[in-house]
Amino acid sequence: MPSILEIMGFITGIAGVYLTIQRSPFCWPVSGLNVLLYGKIFYDARLYADMGLQAIFFAFSIYGWIAWTTNAKSYEPDDSPLKVKKSSYVELLIGLLITIPSAMLIGYVLMSQTNADVPYIDSILASLSIWAQILQTRKRLENWYLWIAVDAVYILIYVQKELYLSSMLYLVFLILAIKGAIEWRKVLLFSAKDLA
């Protein structure tokens, strides 16, 4: 039976991703509440990299709010000077060169210093999630592609940990990430036509 925390995490998680797809800056405070709830859930499940990841996501929630609202005309979607863009090849290469070694280092620490259940998988997913979050705060289209990959693997882990409501949440996240990629790609193509 899901806990109250897991139910609240489920609701705030879906709301946060939905608002992100809509490019609403209110995705950030809702996501901030979600990561606080999941920090506790992951601590109880001994998924320590994911627990630490929630603290990082909370910081990104603050940064995302600032990035998406600074010099904005209003709190309406796309009123910010920050617009949806594709990442450059250099940005993607730098992301890979930071993410892969970070994941291996975190995995080693988790394996050797904690009782983490799946240390390397946990650390790889955590590192990819941080990269996706960085791209999301900068309104880069590729954030959705990373979330699609990460969410698919998280579903399997949460089923194994018997966090069934969380696995259902990540199935919804997976579907929403696919929708987000489609929607943000449309926004990108529409703005490219406006510039032509």
ABEGO torsion letter per residue (X at the ends): XBBAAAAAAAAAAAAAAAAAAAGBAAAAAAAAAAAAAAAAAAAAAGBAAAAAAAAAAAAAAAAAAAAAABGBABABBGABABBBBBBBAAAAAAAAAAAAAAAAAAAAAAAAABABABAAAAAAAAAAAAAAAAAAAAGBAAAAAAAAAAAAAAAAAAAAAGBAAAAAAAAAAAAAAAAAAAAAAAAAAAAAAAAX
